[in-house]
Amino acid sequence: MADDVPPEFYDMVDRFIDLANELTRDHPTSRVSAVIMFAAARYNAHCLLALDPDARDNREAAVSYFVEQYRSMLEDNIDWLTQSRPAPDA
């Protein structure tokens, strides 16, 4: 994970993960994962529209940015988790 990220960033991440773990008590993990992705997409669309007066014109650039960021974060987390956890028994 990035060294220049303030600790409160990860505290906020942990709050979302705690909520996701709570939701998996009553819903399949795959459903909770889909809900988190949908919520992130909706919130990021809201932020784009709220912060960019030319959001319609900048739609493709914004989508590319968010997709790149998600891909990078997902790859980083897969790498981090596979290094920090033992492999499951096959």
Backbone hydrogen bonds in HBPLUS format (Angstrom, degrees):
<---DONOR---> <-ACCEPTOR-->    atom                        ^
c    i                          cat <-CA-CA->   ^        H-A-AA   ^      H-
h    n   atom  resd res      DA  || num        DHA   H-A  angle D-A-AA Bond
n    s   type  num  typ     dist DA aas  dist angle  dist       angle   num
A0009-PHE N   A0006-PRO O   2.96 MM   3  5.63 149.2  2.06 119.3 127.7     1
A0010-TYR N   A0007-PRO O   3.06 MM   3  5.43 115.4  2.49 105.9 119.3     2
A0011-ASP N   A0007-PRO O   3.03 MM   4  6.39 145.7  2.15 146.4 157.1     3
A0012-MET N   A0008-GLU O   2.99 MM   4  6.18 153.1  2.07 142.3 147.7     4
A0013-VAL N   A0009-PHE O   2.99 MM   4  6.35 155.3  2.05 145.9 153.5     5
A0014-ASP N   A0010-TYR O   2.88 MM   4  6.04 160.8  1.91 144.7 149.5     6
A0015-ARG N   A0011-ASP O   3.13 MM   4  6.42 140.6  2.29 138.2 148.3     7
A0015-ARG N   A0012-MET O   3.10 MM   3  5.09 123.9  2.43  94.1 108.5     8
A0016-PHE N   A0012-MET O   3.22 MM   4  6.64 153.4  2.30 150.1 155.7     9
A0016-PHE N   A0013-VAL O   3.08 MM   3  5.30 118.0  2.48 101.3 115.7    10
A0017-ILE N   A0013-VAL O   2.95 MM   4  6.29 159.6  1.99 153.9 160.5    11
A0018-ASP N   A0014-ASP O   2.80 MM   4  5.96 154.5  1.87 145.4 152.3    12
A0019-LEU N   A0015-ARG O   3.08 MM   4  6.32 156.1  2.14 142.0 147.9    13
A0020-ALA N   A0016-PHE O   2.88 MM   4  6.18 158.7  1.92 149.1 155.5    14
A0021-ASN N   A0017-ILE O   2.81 MM   4  6.06 161.1  1.85 153.2 158.0    15
A0022-GLU N   A0018-ASP O   2.95 MM   4  6.18 151.1  2.03 144.3 152.4    16
A0023-LEU N   A0019-LEU O   2.90 MM   4  6.21 155.8  1.96 151.0 157.5    17
A0024-THR N   A0020-ALA O   2.99 MM   4  6.30 139.9  2.16 145.7 156.7    18
A0025-ARG N   A0022-GLU O   3.16 MM   3  5.65 160.1  2.20 110.2 116.4    19
A0026-ASP N   A0023-LEU O   3.10 MM   3  5.77 148.6  2.20 116.0 122.7    20
A0027-HIS N   A0023-LEU O   3.00 MM   4  6.03 130.1  2.25 143.0 157.1    21
A0031-ARG N   A0028-PRO O   2.96 MM   3  5.27 124.6  2.28 104.3 118.4    22
A0032-VAL N   A0028-PRO O   3.06 MM   4  6.47 160.7  2.10 156.4 161.8    23
A0033-SER N   A0029-THR O   2.87 MM   4  6.09 159.4  1.91 153.4 159.3    24
A0034-ALA N   A0030-SER O   3.05 MM   4  6.24 157.3  2.10 140.2 145.9    25
A0035-VAL N   A0031-ARG O   2.89 MM   4  6.15 155.4  1.95 150.6 157.7    26
A0036-ILE N   A0032-VAL O   2.93 MM   4  6.18 158.8  1.97 151.5 156.6    27
A0037-MET N   A0033-SER O   3.02 MM   4  6.32 163.7  2.05 151.8 155.9    28
A0038-PHE N   A0034-ALA O   2.90 MM   4  6.10 160.4  1.94 148.8 154.6    29
A0039-ALA N   A0035-VAL O   2.83 MM   4  6.00 162.5  1.87 151.3 156.4    30
A0040-ALA N   A0036-ILE O   2.90 MM   4  6.10 159.4  1.94 150.7 156.2    31
A0041-ALA N   A0037-MET O   2.92 MM   4  6.13 158.5  1.97 147.5 153.6    32
A0042-ARG N   A0038-PHE O   2.86 MM   4  6.12 162.9  1.89 153.4 158.1    33
A0043-TYR N   A0039-ALA O   2.86 MM   4  6.01 165.9  1.88 151.3 155.5    34
A0044-ASN N   A0040-ALA O   2.85 MM   4  5.93 161.7  1.88 148.9 154.4    35
A0045-ALA N   A0041-ALA O   2.92 MM   4  6.06 152.8  2.00 145.6 153.0    36
A0046-HIS N   A0042-ARG O   2.93 MM   4  6.17 157.5  1.98 147.7 154.1    37
A0047-CYS N   A0043-TYR O   2.86 MM   4  6.16 159.2  1.90 150.3 155.9    38
A0048-LEU N   A0044-ASN O   2.92 MM   4  6.10 160.5  1.96 146.0 151.2    39
A0049-LEU N   A0045-ALA O   3.00 MM   4  6.25 167.6  2.02 153.2 155.8    40
A0050-ALA N   A0046-HIS O   2.87 MM   4  6.06 148.2  1.97 148.2 158.0    41
A0051-LEU N   A0047-CYS O   2.84 MM   4  5.86 148.3  1.94 151.9 159.1    42
A0052-ASP N   A0048-LEU O   2.88 MM   4  5.59 151.3  1.96 151.6 156.1    43
A0055-ALA N   A0052-ASP O   3.12 MM   3  5.06 135.8  2.32 123.5 117.0    44
A0057-ASP N   A0054-ASP O   3.00 MM   3  5.38 116.2  2.42 107.8 122.8    45
A0058-ASN N   A0054-ASP O   2.92 MM   4  6.10 141.6  2.07 151.2 163.2    46
A0062-ALA N   A0058-ASN O   2.90 MM   4  6.08 159.6  1.94 158.5 165.1    47
A0063-VAL N   A0059-ARG O   2.87 MM   4  6.12 164.6  1.89 157.9 162.0    48
A0064-SER N   A0060-GLU O   2.93 MM   4  6.11 164.3  1.95 149.0 153.6    49
A0065-TYR N   A0061-ALA O   2.92 MM   4  6.13 157.0  1.98 145.5 152.0    50
A0066-PHE N   A0062-ALA O   2.91 MM   4  6.20 170.5  1.92 160.1 160.9    51
A0067-VAL N   A0063-VAL O   2.89 MM   4  6.02 162.7  1.92 154.6 159.8    52
A0068-GLU N   A0064-SER O   2.91 MM   4  6.03 163.0  1.94 149.7 154.5    53
A0069-GLN N   A0065-TYR O   2.92 MM   4  6.15 163.0  1.95 153.7 158.6    54
A0070-TYR N   A0066-PHE O   2.88 MM   4  6.05 163.4  1.91 149.4 154.0    55
A0071-ARG N   A0067-VAL O   2.89 MM   4  6.03 167.7  1.91 152.2 156.0    56
A0072-SER N   A0068-GLU O   2.98 MM   4  6.14 165.2  2.00 151.0 154.9    57
A0073-MET N   A0069-GLN O   2.93 MM   4  6.13 164.6  1.96 152.6 156.9    58
A0074-LEU N   A0070-TYR O   2.78 MM   4  5.93 162.1  1.81 156.8 162.1    59
A0075-GLU N   A0071-ARG O   2.90 MM   4  6.08 167.3  1.92 152.5 156.1    60
A0076-ASP N   A0072-SER O   2.92 MM   4  6.08 163.0  1.95 148.8 153.9    61
A0077-ASN N   A0073-MET O   2.92 MM   4  6.08 158.0  1.97 146.6 152.6    62
A0078-ILE N   A0074-LEU O   2.87 MM   4  6.10 157.5  1.92 153.1 159.4    63
A0079-ASP N   A0075-GLU O   2.96 MM   4  6.15 167.3  1.97 152.4 155.9    64
A0080-TRP N   A0076-ASP O   2.88 MM   4  6.06 163.8  1.90 148.1 153.1    65
A0081-LEU N   A0077-ASN O   2.84 MM   4  5.89 167.6  1.85 149.3 153.0    66
A0082-THR N   A0078-ILE O   2.90 MM   4  5.97 160.2  1.94 150.3 156.0    67
A0083-GLN N   A0079-ASP O   3.07 MM   4  6.18 140.7  2.23 143.2 153.0    68
A0084-SER N   A0080-TRP O   3.01 MM   4  6.14 138.6  2.19 141.6 153.0    69
A0085-ARG N   A0081-LEU O   3.02 MM   4  5.87 126.3  2.32 144.6 153.1    70
